[in-house]
Amino acid sequence: MSEQYFHFTLGPVQAFVAQARRTRDFWAGSFLLSWLASVAMQSVQAQGGRIEFPLPDEDYLDWLQGKGKGTPPQQGCIPNRFKAARAIVPASFDPLQVTNNVQAAWQALADQVWQGDLAGLEHPSIEQTQSVWQRQVEHFWEISWCLTPDPTATNLLDRRKNWRTYNPPAEPGVSCMMMEGWQELSAEPRPGKAVNTFWKALAEKAGKSINTDLRPGETLCAIAYIKRRFAHYFHTLELPFSGQSGIDQWTLKGWRLPVNVPSVNYLAAAPWLEKAILAAAKDTQLREEISLLNLDLATLDSGHEGGTLNLNRIDKACHTFNIPDWKWQTVNGRYFYEEELALLAKRSDDAQEREILNSIQQRLHTVQRQLGKPSDFYSILLMDGDALGSQMSNATKQTGISRALNAFTRKVPDVVQAHSGFLVYAGGDDVLALLSVDDAIACADALRQLYTHCFAKVNQTLGQNAITTSLSAAVLFCHYKSPFAQNLAKAHPLLDKVAKEKTGRNSLAIEVWKPGGLHCRWSSPWERGDAPAPAALIRSLTTELMHYRSTDKQFSRKFLYKLEALIEQLGLNKPVAQAEDLSIDNLYLRALIRAAWQHSGKAVGELNATLLDELLHMTESWKREDNGVTVKEPRLTNDALKLLHFLTTEQISASPSSAMSEASV
């Protein structure tokens, strides 16, 4: 027996995860990357290795071997880069067995998809297609590893990657629509009728289920096609591994996964749909109209992207109403928007389908005339731990960090589900989730509390080696028609440059992107002394302003616009030389807010002191000093008022219907 240290990394990460066209593509890329990393981890353990950082999730590894209990994993949860620190292995430990197992797992999954969809396809180019398929499957992954007896050699993988031995094959022909630089599967030399004929034949061969996975005219390479279709076949996967040592024999098994995920328009409309279902329970006429709407929807081949992974809001509403033939989880999100229905009807070549779409549009118009329209916006929530990288090299903290992150990762899905969101990825201290406008900020706050709780629990046993960390969050509110990939690309700089760098970590940063561009950007530390925390502050203000808006629909717009204009005209949003310059005029600022209130139009009563204080706190501007300390700037921010107006007009309810933040901890 000898003590060695095994380092392993799997890529390309960005080329696999970030190149996507739909929410489900990002989910699939994250899941598969995490799954393959877990195969590597299990392969290390099967040879007698002990991975100490990061600690693997044993429940996840149990599912790999068909031994899992409870609900199977639905999201990726294992980082793609790990180190088997202090892995005690036999002298016959074979690193190549680990890389071979990863490649074999990928190949086996690809074979399942090929056999299910393409095997037996009667098309002249099928042999060329098979050649393209195998070339891409065999040469996509870049796997690097190092084995050393030196526990201090932490930069081996970086040095190893400098060799640049990864050379993807040349890709001729027509490019994949999802993954740039890879040839689509028809193997035709140029776009045209032949390409379309191949994909039409494939759609007919694969059957009805492919209608939700492949849009008309969409052409994909093998890698992208596997991402779209693997969930249908993952549960059939079974692959025995038998290494050289005799102790590393185990069988890799799949499990059932959702074949659909919520689309962004479904997430945007979810609070409205909940409102409609609950309103129908109290209104007989509305109930009849919604029942007929449900019947019309049921006659369509929905082609939905939201049905297998249910949203908590809709589940609870349907349970309250208790009508079993209502299938709101299987409705295409586009059907909740009149303009989308009109567009679908215009593009349809089927007279019967056009008639049904027009009927749905008319019934939807009747319902929305009474209940209002759903929001056009959804949210992207991106979160990342602060200051962990500098502590990971400390051997005395590695185990504690791993335990806290594992505890956090295991509970993230429940928190996101409680807030009616869709979790794309949760691994280590990284979280990516999609939610409605109503739920995003509350979910971010709940996850922050969970993260703090997990590390506080671990720190109880570490004494002087306590881990110092926090969780920063970026929330993007985006129009459902804007490209998802572009929106996600905006979330990373919001997190890194605004929440972490400008506001000083342990912060929340929010942007609203409208079709015309960036509407507002607001950020705040999670902890602000005696002032209310940002999530509670926003919830209280939107609740109060929505109450006044119920009396006068134009009130919040007129009041907030008036206050914004006054701040702009008086230059209070401009930086000043001394912090005292702003605090001196505190009474003046209060008078300014009262003046905007009184000149907002319809009388709604006196401005209460609590709301006035909260408005002052909301318009505070924060920045990080050169010494790393976050301080309040001597100026106000108008973007806070723009954010409040957006939330007041776009939210269906002031508070999410999901569980309270404290319950998640």
C-alpha positions in Angstrom: 0.0 0.0 0.0 1.2 3.5 -0.8 -0.3 6.9 -0.4 -0.8 8.8 -3.7 -2.8 11.8 -4.8 -5.0 11.6 -7.9 -6.1 14.7 -9.7 -8.7 14.6 -12.5 -10.6 17.0 -14.7 -13.2 16.7 -17.4 -14.0 19.1 -20.2 -14.7 21.1 -22.2 -17.2 22.6 -19.8 -18.2 25.7 -21.7 -18.5 24.0 -25.0 -20.8 21.4 -23.5 -22.9 23.3 -21.1 -23.0 26.9 -22.3 -23.8 26.1 -26.0 -27.5 25.7 -25.7 -30.8 26.9 -27.2 -33.3 26.1 -24.5 -33.5 25.8 -20.7 -33.5 22.0 -21.1 -30.2 22.2 -23.0 -28.4 23.9 -20.0 -30.0 21.4 -17.6 -28.9 18.4 -19.8 -25.4 19.7 -20.1 -25.0 20.3 -16.4 -26.5 16.9 -15.5 -24.4 14.9 -17.9 -21.1 16.7 -17.0 -21.9 16.1 -13.3 -22.9 12.5 -14.0 -19.6 11.7 -15.8 -17.6 13.3 -13.0 -19.4 11.1 -10.5 -18.5 8.0 -12.6 -14.9 9.1 -12.2 -15.3 9.4 -8.5 -16.9 6.0 -8.1 -14.2 4.5 -10.2 -11.6 5.9 -7.8 -13.4 4.5 -4.8 -13.9 1.2 -6.5 -10.1 0.9 -6.7 -9.7 1.6 -3.0 -9.3 5.4 -3.2 -10.7 7.8 -0.7 -11.7 11.1 -2.1 -11.4 13.7 0.7 -11.9 16.9 -1.3 -14.5 17.6 -2.3 -16.3 14.9 -0.5 -18.5 12.9 -2.9 -22.2 12.7 -2.3 -22.6 9.1 -1.3 -26.4 9.2 -2.0 -25.6 10.2 -5.6 -23.0 7.5 -6.0 -25.5 5.0 -4.7 -27.8 5.8 -7.5 -25.0 5.2 -10.0 -25.0 1.6 -8.8 -28.7 1.2 -8.7 -28.7 1.3 -4.8 -30.3 4.7 -4.4 -33.3 5.3 -2.2 -36.0 7.9 -2.3 -36.2 10.4 -5.1 -33.4 10.0 -7.7 -31.2 12.9 -8.5 -32.7 15.3 -11.1 -29.9 17.8 -11.4 -26.1 17.8 -11.6 -24.6 18.1 -8.1 -20.9 17.0 -8.4 -18.2 19.5 -9.6 -16.4 18.4 -12.8 -13.0 19.1 -11.2 -12.0 17.2 -8.1 -8.9 15.9 -6.3 -8.7 12.5 -4.6 -6.6 13.9 -1.7 -4.9 11.3 0.5 -6.3 8.5 -1.6 -4.9 5.3 -0.3 -4.8 2.8 -3.2 -3.2 -0.5 -4.0 0.0 -0.6 -5.9 -1.9 -1.7 -8.9 -4.1 1.4 -8.9 -4.7 2.3 -12.5 -5.6 5.9 -13.4 -6.4 4.8 -17.0 -9.2 2.7 -15.6 -10.9 5.9 -14.4 -10.7 7.6 -17.7 -11.7 4.5 -19.6 -14.8 4.1 -17.4 -15.8 7.7 -18.1 -15.4 7.3 -21.8 -17.3 3.9 -21.6 -20.2 5.5 -19.7 -20.5 8.2 -22.3 -20.3 5.7 -25.2 -22.9 3.5 -23.6 -25.3 6.4 -23.2 -24.7 7.5 -26.8 -25.4 3.9 -27.9 -28.7 3.9 -26.1 -29.8 7.0 -27.9 -28.6 5.7 -31.3 -30.4 2.4 -30.9 -33.6 4.1 -29.7 -33.7 6.8 -32.4 -31.4 6.2 -35.4 -30.7 2.5 -35.7 -32.7 1.1 -38.6 -33.4 4.6 -40.1 -34.0 4.1 -43.8 -32.2 6.9 -45.4 -29.4 7.0 -48.1 -26.9 8.8 -45.8 -27.3 6.6 -42.7 -23.8 5.1 -43.0 -22.3 8.6 -43.2 -24.5 9.7 -40.3 -23.2 6.8 -38.2 -19.6 7.7 -39.1 -20.2 11.3 -38.0 -21.9 10.1 -34.9 -19.1 7.8 -33.8 -16.4 10.4 -34.6 -18.0 13.1 -32.5 -18.9 10.8 -29.6 -15.4 9.3 -29.4 -13.5 12.6 -29.6 -15.5 15.1 -27.7 -14.3 14.8 -24.1 -10.9 16.1 -22.9 -9.9 14.2 -19.8 -6.7 15.1 -17.9 -5.3 13.4 -14.8 -2.2 13.4 -12.6 -0.9 11.0 -10.0 1.7 12.1 -7.5 3.1 11.2 -4.0 3.5 14.9 -3.2 0.5 16.3 -1.2 1.6 19.9 -1.9 1.6 19.6 -5.7 -1.7 21.3 -6.2 -1.0 22.9 -9.6 -0.3 19.6 -11.5 -3.6 19.8 -13.5 -2.8 23.3 -14.6 0.6 22.3 -15.8 -0.8 19.2 -17.4 -3.4 21.2 -19.4 -0.5 23.3 -20.8 0.4 20.3 -22.9 -2.7 21.0 -25.0 -3.0 17.4 -26.2 -6.7 17.9 -27.0 -7.3 18.1 -30.7 -11.0 17.8 -31.7 -11.5 16.3 -35.2 -12.1 18.5 -38.3 -15.8 18.9 -38.9 -16.9 19.4 -42.5 -20.4 19.9 -43.9 -23.3 21.8 -42.3 -22.8 23.1 -38.8 -24.9 22.2 -35.8 -27.5 24.8 -34.7 -26.6 24.4 -31.0 -22.9 23.6 -30.8 -20.8 25.7 -33.1 -18.0 23.9 -35.0 -19.6 20.5 -35.0 -21.2 18.9 -38.1 -24.9 18.1 -38.0 -26.0 14.5 -38.4 -27.3 14.3 -42.0 -23.6 14.5 -43.2 -24.8 16.5 -46.2 -22.1 18.8 -47.6 -24.3 21.9 -47.8 -27.7 23.1 -46.5 -30.8 22.3 -48.5 -33.5 19.9 -49.2 -31.4 16.8 -48.5 -30.7 18.0 -45.0 -34.4 18.6 -44.4 -35.3 15.2 -45.8 -33.0 13.5 -43.4 -34.3 15.2 -40.3 -37.9 14.7 -41.4 -37.2 11.0 -41.7 -35.5 10.9 -38.3 -38.5 12.6 -36.7 -40.9 10.0 -38.2 -38.6 7.2 -37.1 -38.1 8.5 -33.5 -41.9 8.9 -32.9 -44.1 11.3 -31.2 -41.9 12.0 -28.3 -39.3 13.8 -30.5 -41.9 16.6 -31.2 -41.0 18.2 -27.8 -37.3 17.7 -28.3 -36.7 18.8 -31.9 -38.3 21.9 -33.5 -39.0 21.9 -37.2 -35.9 22.9 -39.2 -33.6 22.3 -36.3 -30.4 20.3 -37.1 -28.0 19.0 -34.5 -24.7 17.2 -34.1 -24.4 14.0 -32.2 -23.4 15.7 -28.9 -26.3 18.1 -29.0 -28.7 15.4 -30.1 -27.7 13.2 -27.1 -28.3 16.2 -24.8 -31.8 16.6 -26.2 -32.8 12.9 -26.2 -30.8 11.1 -23.5 -33.4 11.6 -20.8 -35.7 9.2 -22.6 -33.2 6.4 -22.4 -31.2 7.1 -19.3 -33.2 4.7 -17.1 -32.3 1.7 -19.4 -28.5 2.2 -19.0 -26.7 -0.7 -17.4 -22.9 -1.1 -17.9 -20.7 -3.5 -15.9 -17.1 -2.4 -15.2 -14.4 -4.9 -14.4 -10.9 -3.5 -13.9 -7.5 -5.2 -13.6 -7.3 -5.5 -9.8 -10.5 -7.5 -9.3 -11.8 -5.2 -6.6 -12.9 -2.5 -8.9 -15.9 -4.4 -10.4 -19.2 -2.5 -10.3 -22.2 -1.9 -12.5 -23.2 1.6 -13.7 -27.0 2.0 -13.8 -29.3 4.9 -14.9 -32.6 6.0 -13.4 -35.7 7.8 -14.6 -35.3 11.5 -15.4 -37.8 14.2 -16.5 -38.1 14.3 -20.2 -39.4 17.8 -20.1 -38.5 20.9 -18.1 -40.4 24.1 -17.6 -40.0 26.6 -20.4 -39.3 30.3 -19.5 -42.7 31.4 -20.6 -44.3 28.7 -18.4 -42.3 30.0 -15.5 -43.3 33.6 -16.3 -47.0 32.6 -16.4 -47.0 30.3 -13.3 -48.2 32.9 -10.7 -51.0 33.9 -13.0 -52.0 30.3 -13.6 -52.1 29.7 -9.9 -54.2 32.8 -9.5 -56.6 31.6 -12.2 -57.0 28.1 -10.7 -57.7 29.4 -7.2 -60.1 32.1 -8.5 -62.0 29.4 -10.4 -62.6 27.6 -7.1 -64.7 30.6 -5.9 -66.3 31.7 -9.1 -68.7 29.3 -10.9 -68.7 31.3 -14.2 -64.9 31.6 -14.2 -64.6 27.9 -13.3 -66.7 27.0 -16.3 -64.7 29.2 -18.7 -61.4 27.7 -17.4 -62.7 24.2 -17.7 -63.6 24.8 -21.3 -60.2 26.3 -21.8 -58.6 23.2 -20.3 -60.6 21.0 -22.7 -59.4 23.0 -25.7 -55.8 22.7 -24.5 -56.2 19.0 -24.0 -57.2 18.5 -27.6 -53.8 19.8 -28.8 -50.6 17.8 -29.0 -49.1 20.2 -26.4 -45.5 19.8 -27.3 -44.9 21.3 -23.8 -41.7 21.8 -21.9 -43.2 21.9 -18.5 -45.0 18.8 -17.2 -42.7 16.3 -15.6 -40.9 18.6 -13.2 -44.0 20.1 -11.5 -44.0 23.6 -10.0 -45.0 23.9 -6.4 -47.4 26.8 -7.1 -49.4 24.8 -9.6 -49.3 21.6 -7.6 -50.7 23.3 -4.6 -53.4 25.2 -6.5 -54.6 22.0 -8.3 -54.6 20.1 -5.1 -56.7 22.8 -3.5 -59.1 22.8 -6.4 -59.0 19.0 -6.6 -60.1 18.5 -10.2 -58.2 15.4 -11.4 -58.8 16.0 -15.2 -57.1 19.4 -15.1 -53.6 18.9 -16.5 -52.0 22.4 -16.1 -48.5 21.0 -15.7 -48.6 19.7 -19.2 -49.5 22.9 -21.0 -47.2 24.7 -23.3 -46.3 28.0 -21.7 -46.9 29.9 -25.0 -50.7 29.1 -24.7 -51.0 31.6 -21.8 -50.2 34.5 -24.1 -52.7 35.8 -26.6 -50.1 37.1 -29.0 -48.3 33.7 -29.0 -51.6 31.9 -29.8 -52.3 34.3 -32.7 -48.8 33.7 -34.1 -49.2 29.9 -33.8 -52.6 30.0 -35.5 -51.1 32.2 -38.3 -48.3 29.7 -38.9 -50.3 26.5 -38.7 -51.2 24.7 -41.9 -53.8 22.6 -40.1 -57.4 24.1 -40.3 -58.5 22.2 -37.3 -55.5 23.2 -35.2 -56.1 26.9 -36.2 -59.7 26.6 -35.1 -58.7 25.2 -31.7 -55.9 27.9 -31.2 -58.4 30.6 -32.0 -60.9 29.1 -29.5 -58.2 29.1 -26.8 -57.3 32.7 -27.6 -60.9 33.8 -27.2 -61.4 31.9 -23.9 -58.1 33.2 -22.6 -59.1 36.7 -23.5 -62.3 36.3 -21.5 -60.4 35.0 -18.4 -57.6 37.6 -18.6 -60.2 40.4 -18.9 -61.3 39.4 -15.4 -57.9 38.3 -13.9 -55.4 40.4 -15.8 -52.5 39.0 -17.9 -49.5 37.0 -16.9 -46.1 38.6 -16.6 -43.9 38.6 -19.6 -40.8 38.2 -17.4 -39.1 35.3 -15.6 -35.9 35.3 -13.5 -32.5 33.8 -13.6 -30.9 33.2 -10.2 -27.2 32.6 -10.1 -25.3 32.2 -6.8 -21.7 31.6 -5.8 -19.8 31.3 -2.5 -17.4 34.0 -1.4 -13.8 33.6 -0.4 -13.7 29.8 -0.5 -10.9 29.5 -3.1 -8.3 31.0 -0.8 -9.2 28.5 2.0 -9.4 25.4 -0.1 -5.6 25.0 -0.1 -5.7 24.8 3.7 -5.7 21.1 4.5 -7.3 21.8 7.9 -10.3 23.3 6.3 -10.9 21.1 3.3 -13.0 18.4 5.0 -15.1 21.1 6.7 -15.7 22.9 3.4 -16.6 19.7 1.7 -19.1 18.7 4.4 -20.8 22.1 4.4 -21.0 22.2 0.6 -22.4 18.7 0.5 -25.1 19.6 3.1 -25.9 22.7 1.1 -26.1 21.0 -2.2 -28.4 18.2 -0.9 -30.9 20.7 0.3 -30.9 23.2 -2.6 -33.4 21.3 -4.7 -36.0 21.3 -1.9 -35.6 25.1 -1.4 -35.9 25.8 -5.1 -38.9 23.5 -5.5 -40.5 25.2 -2.4 -40.2 28.5 -4.3 -41.8 27.0 -7.5 -38.5 27.2 -9.4 -36.6 24.9 -11.7 -33.1 24.0 -10.6 -30.7 23.8 -13.5 -27.6 23.1 -11.5 -26.4 22.9 -7.8 -22.8 21.8 -7.3 -20.5 22.9 -4.5 -21.2 26.5 -3.9 -22.7 27.2 -7.3 -26.4 27.4 -8.0 -28.3 28.2 -11.2 -32.1 28.2 -11.1 -35.0 29.7 -13.0 -38.1 31.1 -11.3 -41.0 33.5 -11.7 -40.8 37.2 -10.9 -42.7 36.6 -7.7 -40.4 34.0 -6.3 -36.8 34.8 -7.3 -35.7 37.2 -4.5 -37.3 35.1 -1.7 -35.6 32.0 -3.1 -32.2 33.7 -3.2 -32.6 34.8 0.4 -33.7 31.3 1.5 -30.6 29.8 -0.2 -28.3 32.3 1.5 -29.8 31.4 4.9 -29.3 27.7 4.1 -25.7 28.3 3.1 -24.9 30.3 6.2 -26.6 27.6 8.3 -24.6 24.7 6.8 -21.2 26.5 7.4 -22.2 27.6 10.9 -22.9 24.0 11.8 -19.5 22.8 10.5 -17.7 25.7 12.1 -18.9 24.6 15.6 -16.3 21.8 15.4 -13.4 23.7 13.8 -12.5 26.2 16.5 -9.7 28.5 15.3 -9.9 26.9 11.8 -13.4 28.2 11.2 -14.3 28.8 7.6 -15.1 32.4 6.6 -17.6 32.5 3.7 -20.8 33.9 2.4 -23.1 33.5 -0.6 -23.6 36.2 -3.2 -26.5 36.2 -5.7 -27.4 37.7 -9.0 -31.1 37.9 -10.1 -31.9 38.8 -13.7 -35.5 39.6 -14.7 -35.7 38.9 -18.4 -38.5 38.9 -21.1 -39.5 35.4 -22.1 -39.0 36.2 -25.8 -35.3 37.2 -25.4 -32.7 34.5 -26.1 -32.1 32.5 -23.0 -28.4 32.0 -23.7 -27.8 35.7 -24.0 -29.6 36.4 -20.7 -27.6 33.7 -18.9 -24.4 35.3 -20.2 -25.5 38.6 -18.5 -25.9 36.9 -15.2 -22.2 36.0 -14.7 -20.9 39.6 -14.9 -23.8 40.8 -12.7 -22.6 38.3 -10.0 -18.9 38.8 -10.4 -18.6 42.5 -11.2 -21.5 43.9 -9.3 -22.5 41.6 -6.4 -18.9 40.6 -5.6 -16.6 43.3 -6.8 -18.6 46.5 -6.6 -20.8 45.7 -3.6 -18.1 43.7 -1.8 -19.4 40.1 -1.7 -22.1 38.7 0.6 -24.5 40.7 -1.6 -27.5 40.6 -3.8 -27.4 42.2 -7.3 -30.5 42.6 -9.5 -31.0 43.7 -13.1 -34.1 44.1 -15.1 -33.7 43.6 -18.9 -36.6 44.8 -21.1 -36.8 44.3 -24.9 -35.2 47.7 -25.3 -32.2 46.8 -23.1 -31.1 47.2 -19.5 -33.8 48.9 -17.5 -32.2 49.1 -14.0 -29.4 47.6 -11.9 -29.6 47.6 -8.1 -27.4 45.9 -5.5 -27.1 45.7 -1.7 -25.2 43.8 0.9 -27.3 41.0 2.5 -26.4 42.4 5.9 -26.9 46.2 6.4 -26.5 46.9 10.1 -29.8 48.0 11.6 -31.5 48.5 8.2 -33.8 45.8 6.9 -32.2 43.0 4.8 -32.8 43.5 1.1 -35.2 40.6 0.6 -37.4 41.7 3.5 -37.2 45.3 2.4 -38.2 44.6 -1.1 -41.0 42.3 0.0 -42.4 44.9 2.4 -42.2 47.7 -0.1 -43.8 45.8 -2.9 -46.6 44.5 -0.6 -47.4 48.1 0.5 -47.2 49.6 -2.9 -49.3 46.9 -4.5 -51.9 47.6 -1.8 -52.1 51.2 -2.8 -52.0 50.2 -6.5 -55.2 48.1 -5.9 -56.9 51.5 -5.1 -55.3 53.4 -8.0 -53.6 51.3 -10.7 -51.5 54.3 -11.7 -50.5 55.2 -8.2 -47.2 53.4 -7.9 -46.1 54.6 -11.4 -46.9 58.2 -10.7 -45.4 58.2 -7.2 -42.2 56.5 -8.1 -41.7 58.4 -11.3 -42.3 61.7 -9.5 -39.8 60.8 -6.8 -37.3 59.6 -9.4 -37.6 62.9 -11.3 -37.1 64.9 -8.1 -34.0 63.0 -7.2 -32.6 63.4 -10.7 -33.4 67.2 -10.8 -31.8 67.9 -7.5 -28.7 65.8 -8.3 -29.1 63.5 -5.3 -28.1 60.5 -7.4 -24.7 62.1 -8.1 -21.6 61.3 -6.1 -20.7 64.0 -3.5 -17.4 64.8 -1.8 -18.3 64.1 1.8 -20.6 61.5 3.2 -21.9 64.2 5.7 -23.4 66.1 2.8 -26.2 63.6 2.5 -26.9 62.8 6.2 -27.3 66.5 6.9 -30.3 66.6 4.6 -32.1 63.6 6.0 -35.1 65.6 7.1 -35.1 67.3 3.7 -35.1 63.8 2.0 -38.1 62.8 4.0 -39.9 66.0 3.0 -39.0 65.2 -0.6 -40.6 61.8 -0.5 -43.7 63.2 1.2 -44.0 65.8 -1.6 -43.8 63.1 -4.3 -46.4 61.1 -2.4 -48.9 64.0 -2.1 -48.5 64.9 -5.8 -49.0 61.4 -7.1 -52.6 61.9 -8.0 -55.5 60.2 -6.3 -55.5 60.5 -2.6 -54.5 57.3 -0.8 -54.0 58.6 2.7 -51.0 59.7 4.6 -47.5 58.2 4.0 -46.7 56.1 7.1 -43.4 56.4 8.8 -42.4 52.8 8.2 -42.9 53.1 4.4 -41.0 56.3 4.4 -38.0 54.8 6.2 -38.0 51.8 3.9 -38.0 54.0 0.8 -34.9 55.8 2.2 -33.2 52.4 2.8 -34.1 51.2 -0.6 -32.6 54.1 -2.4 -29.3 53.8 -0.5 -26.3 53.1 -2.7 -23.5 50.8 -1.6 -19.9 50.2 -2.8 -16.8 48.3 -1.8 -13.9 50.4 -0.6 -10.2 49.6 -1.6 -9.7 47.9 1.8 -12.5 45.5 1.0 -15.1 47.0 3.4 -18.6 47.7 2.0 -19.9 51.2 2.8 -22.9 53.3 2.1 -22.3 55.9 -0.6 -23.4 59.5 0.0 -25.9 59.5 -2.8 -29.2 57.9 -3.8 -29.9 55.4 -6.6 -32.9 55.9 -8.9 -32.6 52.3 -10.1 -34.1 51.2 -6.8 -37.3 53.1 -7.7 -37.3 51.6 -11.2 -36.9 48.1 -9.6 -39.8 48.8 -7.3 -42.1 49.9 -10.1 -41.2 46.8 -12.1 -41.9 44.4 -9.2 -45.1 46.2 -8.3 -46.5 46.0 -11.8 -45.1 42.5 -12.8 -45.8 40.5 -9.7 -49.1 38.7 -9.3 -48.8 38.5 -5.6 -46.6 40.5 -3.2 -45.3 37.4 -1.4 -44.5 34.0 -2.9 -46.9 31.2 -2.2 -44.0 28.9 -1.4 -42.5 28.0 2.0 -41.0 30.7 4.2 -37.3 31.2 4.0 -36.7 30.0 7.6 -38.4 26.7 6.8 -35.8 25.8 4.3 -33.1 26.0 6.9 
